[in-house]
Amino acid sequence: MNKIKYISYLLLCQSIYCSTLIIPQRSIILASGTGFQSTTLGDNSSANGYQATAIGYNSKANGSYAVSLGVNASALYNGSISIGTDSKTTNNYSLALGTSAQTSGPNSIAIGYNSYYI
């Protein structure tokens, strides 16, 4: 598929419902987001919150305006951001940045490998 057709297809998928698209040898998968104006990219990823974004294998963005980037990254509450493999936010307006970084308190920040904020 040439580049212009591919970009056109991606734009079309963003404006209407698309389930799963697999392009051989490139491992690009677009998954459907159930949240209004949500965006997902990656196998088994889900964006269930309003304007949520999930990018990466098994990435989850469940809160409104939540963002998760990375394999198994989870931004589970409103306004939370989770970036890194296995990173996780479990309260509103929190940031987890780094592999296995986790936050559990509201308005909290965890930065770095295996960091944790309660």
PyRosetta script that sets phi, psi and omega in degrees:
from pyrosetta import init, pose_from_sequence

init()
pose = pose_from_sequence("MNKIKYISYLLLCQSIYCSTLIIPQRSIILASGTGFQSTTLGDNSSANGYQATAIGYNSKANGSYAVSLGVNASALYNGSISIGTDSKTTNNYSLALGTSAQTSGPNSIAIGYNSYYI")
pose.set_psi(1, 127.5)
pose.set_omega(1, -178.4)
pose.set_phi(2, -74.5)
pose.set_psi(2, 164.3)
pose.set_omega(2, -171.5)
pose.set_phi(3, -60.5)
pose.set_psi(3, -42.3)
pose.set_omega(3, -177.9)
pose.set_phi(4, -65.9)
pose.set_psi(4, -44.0)
pose.set_omega(4, 178.2)
pose.set_phi(5, -64.0)
pose.set_psi(5, -39.9)
pose.set_omega(5, -179.9)
pose.set_phi(6, -62.7)
pose.set_psi(6, -47.0)
pose.set_omega(6, 179.0)
pose.set_phi(7, -63.6)
pose.set_psi(7, -41.2)
pose.set_omega(7, 177.9)
pose.set_phi(8, -60.8)
pose.set_psi(8, -40.6)
pose.set_omega(8, 179.1)
pose.set_phi(9, -65.8)
pose.set_psi(9, -40.7)
pose.set_omega(9, 177.9)
pose.set_phi(10, -62.3)
pose.set_psi(10, -42.1)
pose.set_omega(10, 178.2)
pose.set_phi(11, -65.1)
pose.set_psi(11, -38.8)
pose.set_omega(11, 177.1)
pose.set_phi(12, -63.1)
pose.set_psi(12, -42.6)
pose.set_omega(12, 179.0)
pose.set_phi(13, -63.0)
pose.set_psi(13, -32.5)
pose.set_omega(13, -179.4)
pose.set_phi(14, -71.5)
pose.set_psi(14, -30.3)
pose.set_omega(14, -176.7)
pose.set_phi(15, -92.3)
pose.set_psi(15, -17.0)
pose.set_omega(15, 175.0)
pose.set_phi(16, -130.9)
pose.set_psi(16, 171.0)
pose.set_omega(16, -179.2)
pose.set_phi(17, -69.4)
pose.set_psi(17, 130.1)
pose.set_omega(17, 171.7)
pose.set_phi(18, -129.4)
pose.set_psi(18, 136.0)
pose.set_omega(18, 175.5)
pose.set_phi(19, -85.2)
pose.set_psi(19, -106.8)
pose.set_omega(19, -175.6)
pose.set_phi(20, -113.6)
pose.set_psi(20, 134.5)
pose.set_omega(20, 177.1)
pose.set_phi(21, -123.0)
pose.set_psi(21, 126.0)
pose.set_omega(21, 177.5)
pose.set_phi(22, -121.3)
pose.set_psi(22, 126.4)
pose.set_omega(22, 177.6)
pose.set_phi(23, -105.5)
pose.set_psi(23, 114.2)
pose.set_omega(23, -175.6)
pose.set_phi(24, -53.4)
pose.set_psi(24, 143.7)
pose.set_omega(24, 176.5)
pose.set_phi(25, 67.7)
pose.set_psi(25, -3.3)
pose.set_omega(25, 179.6)
pose.set_phi(26, -114.3)
pose.set_psi(26, -12.9)
pose.set_omega(26, 177.8)
pose.set_phi(27, 52.4)
pose.set_psi(27, 37.7)
pose.set_omega(27, 176.2)
pose.set_phi(28, -97.9)
pose.set_psi(28, 125.7)
pose.set_omega(28, -178.9)
pose.set_phi(29, -130.2)
pose.set_psi(29, 127.2)
pose.set_omega(29, 173.5)
pose.set_phi(30, -102.7)
pose.set_psi(30, 125.8)
pose.set_omega(30, 178.7)
pose.set_phi(31, -109.9)
pose.set_psi(31, 161.0)
pose.set_omega(31, -178.7)
pose.set_phi(32, -83.7)
pose.set_psi(32, 137.4)
pose.set_omega(32, 174.4)
pose.set_phi(33, -99.5)
pose.set_psi(33, 139.0)
pose.set_omega(33, -179.0)
pose.set_phi(34, -94.6)
pose.set_psi(34, -16.1)
pose.set_omega(34, 177.6)
pose.set_phi(35, -77.1)
pose.set_psi(35, 148.1)
pose.set_omega(35, 179.8)
pose.set_phi(36, -62.4)
pose.set_psi(36, 129.1)
pose.set_omega(36, -179.5)
pose.set_phi(37, 57.4)
pose.set_psi(37, 34.3)
pose.set_omega(37, 179.6)
pose.set_phi(38, -92.1)
pose.set_psi(38, 162.5)
pose.set_omega(38, -178.6)
pose.set_phi(39, -133.5)
pose.set_psi(39, 131.4)
pose.set_omega(39, 175.2)
pose.set_phi(40, -131.7)
pose.set_psi(40, 145.4)
pose.set_omega(40, 175.9)
pose.set_phi(41, -149.1)
pose.set_psi(41, 112.6)
pose.set_omega(41, 178.8)
pose.set_phi(42, 135.7)
pose.set_psi(42, 146.2)
pose.set_omega(42, 179.8)
pose.set_phi(43, -60.6)
pose.set_psi(43, 130.8)
pose.set_omega(43, 178.4)
pose.set_phi(44, 64.4)
pose.set_psi(44, 16.3)
pose.set_omega(44, 176.7)
pose.set_phi(45, -83.0)
pose.set_psi(45, 154.7)
pose.set_omega(45, 178.6)
pose.set_phi(46, -147.2)
pose.set_psi(46, 140.8)
pose.set_omega(46, 175.6)
pose.set_phi(47, -127.2)
pose.set_psi(47, 98.2)
pose.set_omega(47, -174.4)
pose.set_phi(48, -98.2)
pose.set_psi(48, -13.3)
pose.set_omega(48, -179.3)
pose.set_phi(49, -88.2)
pose.set_psi(49, 162.4)
pose.set_omega(49, 177.2)
pose.set_phi(50, -62.9)
pose.set_psi(50, 124.8)
pose.set_omega(50, -179.1)
pose.set_phi(51, 53.4)
pose.set_psi(51, 34.6)
pose.set_omega(51, 178.5)
pose.set_phi(52, -84.8)
pose.set_psi(52, 155.2)
pose.set_omega(52, 179.6)
pose.set_phi(53, -132.9)
pose.set_psi(53, 127.0)
pose.set_omega(53, 176.8)
pose.set_phi(54, -128.2)
pose.set_psi(54, 121.2)
pose.set_omega(54, -179.6)
pose.set_phi(55, -130.4)
pose.set_psi(55, 121.7)
pose.set_omega(55, 178.6)
pose.set_phi(56, 125.5)
pose.set_psi(56, 156.2)
pose.set_omega(56, -179.8)
pose.set_phi(57, -57.5)
pose.set_psi(57, 128.0)
pose.set_omega(57, 177.2)
pose.set_phi(58, 59.5)
pose.set_psi(58, 24.8)
pose.set_omega(58, 178.8)
pose.set_phi(59, -78.8)
pose.set_psi(59, 138.7)
pose.set_omega(59, -177.4)
pose.set_phi(60, -126.8)
pose.set_psi(60, 130.5)
pose.set_omega(60, 173.7)
pose.set_phi(61, -129.2)
pose.set_psi(61, 95.8)
pose.set_omega(61, -173.2)
pose.set_phi(62, -96.8)
pose.set_psi(62, -25.4)
pose.set_omega(62, -178.8)
pose.set_phi(63, -84.3)
pose.set_psi(63, 160.3)
pose.set_omega(63, 173.9)
pose.set_phi(64, -63.5)
pose.set_psi(64, 135.2)
pose.set_omega(64, -179.5)
pose.set_phi(65, 62.0)
pose.set_psi(65, 16.9)
pose.set_omega(65, 179.8)
pose.set_phi(66, -77.1)
pose.set_psi(66, 149.2)
pose.set_omega(66, 178.8)
pose.set_phi(67, -132.5)
pose.set_psi(67, 127.9)
pose.set_omega(67, 173.5)
pose.set_phi(68, -129.8)
pose.set_psi(68, 129.7)
pose.set_omega(68, -179.0)
pose.set_phi(69, -131.4)
pose.set_psi(69, 118.4)
pose.set_omega(69, 176.7)
pose.set_phi(70, 128.8)
pose.set_psi(70, 163.4)
pose.set_omega(70, 178.7)
pose.set_phi(71, -64.1)
pose.set_psi(71, 126.1)
pose.set_omega(71, -179.9)
pose.set_phi(72, 60.8)
pose.set_psi(72, 19.5)
pose.set_omega(72, 177.0)
pose.set_phi(73, -72.4)
pose.set_psi(73, 141.2)
pose.set_omega(73, -178.2)
pose.set_phi(74, -134.9)
pose.set_psi(74, 118.5)
pose.set_omega(74, 171.8)
pose.set_phi(75, -113.1)
pose.set_psi(75, 98.5)
pose.set_omega(75, -165.8)
pose.set_phi(76, -95.1)
pose.set_psi(76, -12.2)
pose.set_omega(76, -175.8)
pose.set_phi(77, -128.5)
pose.set_psi(77, 172.1)
pose.set_omega(77, -174.9)
pose.set_phi(78, -59.4)
pose.set_psi(78, 133.5)
pose.set_omega(78, 174.9)
pose.set_phi(79, 66.3)
pose.set_psi(79, 14.6)
pose.set_omega(79, -178.5)
pose.set_phi(80, -90.6)
pose.set_psi(80, 152.0)
pose.set_omega(80, -178.8)
pose.set_phi(81, -131.1)
pose.set_psi(81, 127.8)
pose.set_omega(81, -179.6)
pose.set_phi(82, -129.3)
pose.set_psi(82, 115.3)
pose.set_omega(82, -177.3)
pose.set_phi(83, -127.2)
pose.set_psi(83, 119.5)
pose.set_omega(83, 178.0)
pose.set_phi(84, 128.9)
pose.set_psi(84, 154.4)
pose.set_omega(84, 178.4)
pose.set_phi(85, -58.5)
pose.set_psi(85, 129.1)
pose.set_omega(85, 178.7)
pose.set_phi(86, 60.9)
pose.set_psi(86, 18.8)
pose.set_omega(86, 176.3)
pose.set_phi(87, -76.9)
pose.set_psi(87, 153.8)
pose.set_omega(87, -174.0)
pose.set_phi(88, -154.7)
pose.set_psi(88, 134.2)
pose.set_omega(88, 171.0)
pose.set_phi(89, -116.6)
pose.set_psi(89, 133.2)
pose.set_omega(89, -177.5)
pose.set_phi(90, -126.4)
pose.set_psi(90, 30.4)
pose.set_omega(90, 173.2)
pose.set_phi(91, -158.3)
pose.set_psi(91, 168.1)
pose.set_omega(91, -175.3)
pose.set_phi(92, -66.8)
pose.set_psi(92, 144.8)
pose.set_omega(92, 170.6)
pose.set_phi(93, 54.1)
pose.set_psi(93, 46.0)
pose.set_omega(93, -179.1)
pose.set_phi(94, -116.5)
pose.set_psi(94, 159.3)
pose.set_omega(94, 179.5)
pose.set_phi(95, -130.0)
pose.set_psi(95, 125.4)
pose.set_omega(95, 172.1)
pose.set_phi(96, -119.6)
pose.set_psi(96, 117.7)
pose.set_omega(96, -175.3)
pose.set_phi(97, -127.7)
pose.set_psi(97, 111.3)
pose.set_omega(97, 178.9)
pose.set_phi(98, 129.4)
pose.set_psi(98, 159.7)
pose.set_omega(98, 178.7)
pose.set_phi(99, -59.4)
pose.set_psi(99, 126.4)
pose.set_omega(99, 178.9)
pose.set_phi(100, 62.1)
pose.set_psi(100, 17.1)
pose.set_omega(100, 175.3)
pose.set_phi(101, -70.8)
pose.set_psi(101, 141.2)
pose.set_omega(101, -178.6)
pose.set_phi(102, -141.8)
pose.set_psi(102, 144.0)
pose.set_omega(102, 171.9)
pose.set_phi(103, -127.3)
pose.set_psi(103, 145.8)
pose.set_omega(103, 176.3)
pose.set_phi(104, -127.3)
pose.set_psi(104, -16.3)
pose.set_omega(104, 178.7)
pose.set_phi(105, -92.4)
pose.set_psi(105, 157.5)
pose.set_omega(105, 176.6)
pose.set_phi(106, -69.8)
pose.set_psi(106, 149.5)
pose.set_omega(106, 177.2)
pose.set_phi(107, 55.6)
pose.set_psi(107, 37.1)
pose.set_omega(107, -176.2)
pose.set_phi(108, -110.4)
pose.set_psi(108, 160.8)
pose.set_omega(108, -178.7)
pose.set_phi(109, -134.5)
pose.set_psi(109, 132.9)
pose.set_omega(109, 172.3)
pose.set_phi(110, -129.1)
pose.set_psi(110, 121.2)
pose.set_omega(110, -178.0)
pose.set_phi(111, -126.0)
pose.set_psi(111, 127.7)
pose.set_omega(111, 175.7)
pose.set_phi(112, 115.7)
pose.set_psi(112, 163.9)
pose.set_omega(112, -178.6)
pose.set_phi(113, -57.8)
pose.set_psi(113, 126.7)
pose.set_omega(113, 174.8)
pose.set_phi(114, 58.0)
pose.set_psi(114, 22.7)
pose.set_omega(114, 178.4)
pose.set_phi(115, -76.6)
pose.set_psi(115, 153.6)
pose.set_omega(115, -176.0)
pose.set_phi(116, -145.7)
pose.set_psi(116, 135.9)
pose.set_omega(116, 176.7)
pose.set_phi(117, -128.9)
pose.set_psi(117, 128.8)
pose.set_omega(117, -179.1)
pose.set_phi(118, -96.6)
pose.dump_pdb("model.pdb")
